[in-house]
Amino acid sequence: MSFKSILDNDFYKFTMQYAAVKLYPDTQAKYEFINRGKHEFPEGFGKALQERIHEMAQLVLTPEEKIYLKFTCPYLNSAYLDFLQGYRYDPAEVQIEQNGSDVSVKIHGYWYRTILWEVPILSLISELYYELTNQERDADEKVVETVKRKAESYQEMGVKVAEFGTRRRHSYAVHQLVVDALKDFGGISYVGTSNVHFAMTSGVKPIGTHAHEWFMYHGARFGFKVANGVSLDRWVNVYHGDLGIALTDTYTTEVFFTQFNKKLAKLFDGVRHDSGDPIEFAEKTIDHYKRMGIDPMHKTIIFSDGLNLEKVKSIAEATKDKIGISFGIGTNLTNDVGLQPMNIVLKLIAIAEPDIPWTNVVKLSDEKGKHTGDPRMIHLAKEILEID
């Protein structure tokens, strides 16, 4: 079985699930797999993926894991932990089809349930792809040596680094090697992992707040013009100041900062950068805080967009002594094993409520050409938000 724990998932999936259980228990959601890298899947891949997904129905939150969450994440209340203990993945929510070398994955069900599928399915697709195409990765010793070299470089730079690489990891085995090596060689630079299972087993902090889908839902439900503000207000209502890093680029950073008012800028500990030029973003963020009368050195930017050693170094040099910084590094840690990493995503595509029919959601990235969603809805959102 590819998964040893129900907590082998990104932390922000659980934090968003908790918010969805509290605020939006009647919301339905649809997700769809996007093969950005145009990878060709071998014969039988869809069937093998379906079998692995069926195995996930056996996963349960163990008593030890429940106690871990209770003491590590006190903002997750007892009712939610009881819910999670009773939660089971339902493979009927996932439809898989293979047509030649193309694979389609669609998810449909209540949002508070289906929200947990995205990251495990992507990591399964990645692991199965290398397995079924018989691609040989670097030996364990080389994997560890690669992580050691990077970890020591980050220490020399004096930057904080978290591991964010669950969704496109080479495999569970490589992920284990990476988190162990980071713990051994990362020193004070290594601050935690987004993977709750590995945070628990290695004794580091689970890191994450919310993802784009939180904002995509609110845009479809309440309107694009207020999506950022409503998303953050609702988040504060659930977490009361905990988990205070705001994601900025669901409807472009320019639009985000028009809604990131003084109240929100003070309430949130910082922001996360996930697309577009990171140094330009840092300058905009610093300027925004200064305009609000807030010292940027009391705030943090978490950079998480396709990072490697060179990018981290250039960002660290450009932002030194201007604002707090931290780095969430994904594929460059968990899939740097001598093979081409996969370029795959699984996105929320539509939501429905008892009083709202199926409505498409969109994401307007700071990266030109990386907008996702129904083309008509993208056009409408750009028109409403006055984006070129």
N, C-alpha and C positions, 0 to 999 in steps of 0.2 A: 504493500500500500504506500502511495507517494506521500500521504499526509499522516503524521504521527499525532497531531494535536489540532483541535478546533481553533486554537489560538494562533496557528500558523497562517497569519493574515496581517494586513497592515492595521495598525492601531486606529487610524482614522475611520476604518470601516465600523469598528465597534462604537466609537464615539458618535458617529453619525447614526448608527442603528439605534442607539439609546435616545437620541433626539427625535428620530422618526417614530419610535414607539411612544414617546411622550406626546409629541405634537401632531403627528400625521399617521395614525394607525389605519386609516381607511384609504390611503393613497396606494394606487397601483403603479407599477413601473415596467418598462420594457428596456432591455439592454441588447446591444448587438456587437459582435466581434468585428474589428476592422483590421485587415491584413495589410498594414501600410507598406511593409517591405516586400509585398508580392511574393512571399515565400511559397514554394510549391510543396504540398504535403504528399507523402507517399501513400500508396494504396493501403487501405485498412486503418488509416490514421483516425478517422471519425469514429469508427467502432471502438478502437483502443481508448480514445478520449472518453467515450460514453461509459465504458467499463470503469475507468478511474473515477469518473464523476459519481457513478452508482456506489462505489466504495465509500465515498464521502458521507453517505447517509449513516454510516456507523460511528462517525465522530461524535463525542460528547464532551461537555465541559466536566472535567474531573473535580472531585472535592478539593484537591490541592490547588488546581487552577482557580477555582472560585475564591478560595482564601487569598491567593495571590492578588487577584483583581480587587478584592475587598480592601486590602491594606495598601496596595500600590496606587489604586485609582479611587479614592474615597468619594469622588464626585459621581461615580456610578452607583446608584442606590440599590438597596437590597431587592426591591421588586424586579429591577432589570437583571440583576445577577441570577435571581430565581428563573426569570424568563430565559436567560441564556443557557442555564443548566437544562432546561426543558427543550431548547431549540434543537432541531435536527435539520440538516440540509435535505431538501426534497428534490431529487433528480428530475421529477416530473416538471419542475419549473424551467428546465434547460432542454432546448431542442437543438440537436446537432445533425447536420446533413453534410455529406461529402459528394461532390460532383467532379470527378477527375481529380485534379490536384488542388481544387478549391474546397475549403471547409467553411461552413456557415455555423455560427453559434448564436442562438437567440435565447434570451431569458425573459420570463413573463410571470408576474405574481405581485403580491403585496410588497411595497417598497421596504418595509421594515424587515422582511424576510430575504428578499432577493439581493439586498444591498451587500450581503456577505460573499456573493459568488465571484465577483469580478477578479479580484487578485488571485485567489486559488486557481481559477480556470486559466488565467494567463500563465501562471507559473507551471501548471500542468501541460499546457500547449508547448511551452518552451522546453520543458524536460523531455516530453515525449518526442518532440521533433528531433532532438539530438540523438535520442535513443533509437528511434526507428529509421533514421538516415545513417546510423552507424558512424557518427562523427566522434573521433577520438579527441578528448580534451587533454590539457596538460596534466602531468602527474600531480598528486596531492602536494608533494614537496615544493613543486614549482608554483602552484597556486598560493601556498602559504608564503613563499618567498616574495611573490608579486605583491601580496597584501602588506607584508612586512616593510617592503621598500616604500610603498605609498604611505603607510602609517607613520613611518619615521620622517618622511618628507613633510607631512602635515604637522608633526610635532615641531620640526625645525621652523616652519612658518609661524607657529604659535596660534593655529586656528582650531576651532571646534568642528568636529566632523561626526555626523551620524550616518548609519548605514540605512539606505532607503531602497534596497534592491530586490524585494520579494517578487514582484510581478514578472520580471524578465530575467530571473536567476537562471543559471545553467541547470541547476538541480538542487534538491534538498541537501545532498551530500556536500556540494560546493558551498552552499550557503552556510552550513555548519562550520566548514573549514574557515570561511571568511570571518564570521563573528568571533570564533575562537582566536584567530590571528589578530584581529583588531583589539580584543581584550588583552592579549599577551603583549602586543607591540605598540598599541595606540597611546598608552600613557594618559595624561590629562587631556589630550586632544580628542580622544574618542568618548563621546557623551551619551551614546545610546543607539538603539535600532528602532525602526518603524515596525518590525515584526514582533508581535507580543509573545509568541512562543519562545523565540530566541532571547528576548529580553528577560523572560522568566528563567530560562535554563542557564543563561550566562550571567545573571545578576546585574544587568544594566537597565537603564531607564527606557520604557517604551515611549516613542516620540511620534506625535501627530495631532492634528486637530480636525480639519475638514478637507474635503476634496471639491473639485469643480462641480460634481453632481449636486451638492448642497445649494449652490448658487443657480445652477441650471434649473432645478426644481422651482425655486422661488421666482425665477424669471418667467417660467411658463405659468405659474399659479397666480402671481400678483402683478406681472408686467416688468418689462426690461428696465424701464426707467428707475424703478425702486428696488430692483432685485438685490443689489449689493447691500443697501441699507437694511432692508427687511431681513435678509439672510443673517447679517451680523447681529441685529437686534434680537432675533429669535435665538441665536446661539448664546448670547449673553443671558437671555431668560432661562435657558437650560443649565448653563454652566457657571453663571454668577462670577465671572472673572477668571475661572480656570480655563486652561486650553486656549490661551489668548494670542494665537498667531493667525492673522487673517490672510486668506488667499486672495490675490489681487487681480488675476488676469482672465476671469471667466468672460467678461464683456469688455476686455482691454483695460489696461492699467489707467489710461487717461480717464475713462468713465468711472473707474473705481474711486479715484482720488476726489472726484466731484461729490461723491457720497460719503467718503471717509471723513466725517465731520469731527469737530473737536472732541465731542463726547466719545465717539468710537475710537479716535486716535489716542485718547487718554486711557480708555478701558482696555484696549488690546495691547499686549506686550510688544507686538511687532507685526511684520508682514512676511509673506513668502513669495519669492520670485520663481516663476515656472515657465516663462517664455519671453522672447525678445532679448534685447541687449542688456546684460546684467549691470553693467557700469552706468549706462544711461538710467536704468531703473533706480539704482542706488542714489544717483543725483536727484532724481524726481522725488524720491522718498524723503531724503534729507531736507530738500526745499519745502516739502509739504509739512513736515514736522516743525520746521522753523517758522513757517507762516502761522502755524497753530500755537506758537509760543511754547513748544515742547522741545526739550534738549534731546537731539537725536542719539546722544550717547546713552540715554536711558532706555532706548528702544533697540530692537533687533531685526535684522533682515535674515531670513533663512533662504539661501540660494539652493535650488533643487533641479535645475534644468540642464541635463546632459553634461554633468561635470566630470572633468579629469584634472590631473595635477596642474597642468598649464593654466586652465581656466581659473581654478581656485587661487593660484598664485597671482594672476593678474587682477582678480577681484579684490583679494586681500590687500594688495599694494594700493589699489585705487581708493579703497574705503578706510584705510588705516587712520585711526583716531578721529573718524568722522561719525561713525555709527556702529552699534554692536552688530557682529556678523556671526553666522554659523552656516555650515554646509551639509546638505542632505545628499549623499552620493549613492546612486543606485547601481545601474548596470555595470558601470566601470569598476565596481567592487565585486559584484556577485556573478558577473559573466565575462570576466577578463581571463579566459582560459585557453587562448589560442584559436578560438573559433569566432565566426561572425555572429554577434548578438542579434536576436530577432527584433524586428520593429513591428510590434503588435500592440493594439489597445482594445479595450472592451468598454463601450461607452453607454451611459444612459441615453436613450433616444426619445422616449415619450413618457408622459405621466397622465393619470386620470384620477378623478375624485368622484364621490357620489353625485356632486353637483356640477362636475366639469367633464366633458367627453375627452377622449384621448387627444392630447396636445403635444406636439413635437417640442423638444428642448434643443437649445443650441449653445455652442461655446465659441466665442469670438476671441481667438488667441492674439497675443501681441506679435506672433510670428506670422508674417504674410503667407497666405495660402494654407494655413493650418486650422482654419475655422472648421468646426464639425457640426453636423446636423442636417436637417432637411434644407435644401437650397432656398426654397421659398421663405422658410422661417428665418434663415440667415439674412436674406435680403430685407425682410421686414424688420428684424432686430437692428440691422445697420441703419435703416431709414429712421426708425424711432430714436435711436441713440445718436443719430447724425454722425455716423462713422463712414469715412470714404471707402 
